[in-house]
């Protein structure tokens, strides 16, 4: 089931999630789907691993070296903007994800998570944006990686279910 979190609540969750991701606080322990502390982005599940834990890790440099595209669209949280980054399909291909994969579970620094079907890769061609309007994304601006869909081209993406698929502060994807 998709869960939509209004921006105000997600902002509060972002702060708590970010603090937890940093390992601050008593008893902080890494959950199985916790954000990696040794990479910008981790792809787990059906991948060709490049790390001892059996997942594929991307550093910031690795992600920036992938072919980028430009996507100009508005989101529910931003005015019409130019987002730059690799298509999600390019990121998954670099991680060795097979074409037979069916779904992707996204995890964000703010503890948000959602499962998205791989059919979105062809239908919408979402972008793993690292830049918005020429500025690198950081946690305060929904980065360092923001999954952005071409909302302006597809009216269904303005509905709550479509908006829920925009994932900011992406840190991990588990592919099945």
Secondary structure as UniProt FT lines:
FT   HELIX           7..21
FT   TURN            22..23
FT   TURN            26..27
FT   TURN            32..33
FT   STRAND          41..45
FT   TURN            52..53
FT   STRAND          56..58
FT   HELIX           60..65
FT   STRAND          69..73
FT   STRAND          81..87
FT   HELIX           88..94
FT   TURN            95..96
FT   TURN            99..100
FT   STRAND          103..108
FT   TURN            109..110
FT   STRAND          113..117
FT   HELIX           119..123
FT   STRAND          127..132
FT   TURN            133..134
FT   STRAND          135..136
FT   HELIX           139..141
FT   STRAND          146..148
FT   HELIX           151..153
FT   HELIX           155..158
FT   HELIX           160..163
FT   TURN            164..165
FT   STRAND          170..175
//
